[in-house]
Amino acid sequence: MQRNRVQILDSVAAYARKMELPLLLGRRVRRYFRERRTNALNEAEILLELSPSLRSEVCAFVVSDGLLSGVFLFRRLTSVFWPKLLPLLKPCPVARGA
């Protein structure tokens, strides 16, 4: 099923909120999708659709200051791997601090 543009932009906005991206970085991600034709459906596709530099910036935030900042594995990997590894992850609900 083809998603319409509003649904895609809603998905991107929800992703930015979920990842707790800083306001300006979230805006840049949403602007990127507004300016490009895309059929992003999930978190992995959102990351993979971003330009390489914006994808690296989002991944750096998520690992350094965002939701994955407390995950030892990601902090030990060099940042070159983050944009390649994060799109492969599948979200699963976990209580904060667990």
Secondary structure, DSSP 8 states (H G I E B T S, - for coil): ----HHHHHHHHHHHHHHTT--HHHHHHHHHHHHHS-----SHHHHHHHS-HHHHHHHHHHHHHTSTTTT-HHHHHS-TTTHHHHGGG-------TT-
